[in-house]
Amino acid sequence: MAVMQVKVFTRFERFWHWSQAFLVLVLIGSGLGLHGVHHLMKYGDMLTLHVAGAVGLVVLWLFAIFWHLTTGQWRHYLPTLQGLGPILRFYTLGIFRGDPHPFRKTLRRKHNALQALTYLMLKLVLFPVIWASGTMLLTYDLWHQRPWATAGLEAIATIHTAAAFVMIAFLIMHVYVITTGHTVGDQLRTMITGWDEMDLDDAEAAVLRRDGAVR
């Protein structure tokens, strides 16, 4: 095995990542405005922006799901317990002692066990909860006459807001973790350029050289 510079993230992955980040920030900012945290826009304009951001994000998710399924990239998100223990020890203790990261990317596994589990939970649990509760709030006029509408509205709004705060917590942790490479900008640079260090054997290196994906 040899460490080489590999094109880890494709152009679409980087576009999807940064577009999703932008839309999530738009939703968080407009959502805080709807709750009265700030008054940068009129309420009606803030609601329009929030709905537009949500629609844009759902469309982006649909394209991303299609891309992951057709390219086989979904395999990188399969949960595994292999290596989870060392990763947890690294983030709870080793990172503060300057220990080397116990995981290195490979062609078969771009995400460590903790990343894969976290991203899978986002896609299968948090995002659907946000999407479903947001849709229910948006279509309130269709069910506002039901006997349970008042209590249901409060419960759904609470769920939607709680899920949004979980998303904010994830973003804070995500930003923190990307500062823990060899230098502060290592992981950020990888998501901008697509290039990162990876352990390759001779056969893998030969295939990537043919495709111009290694240097």
Disulfide bonds with the S-S distance in Angstrom:
none
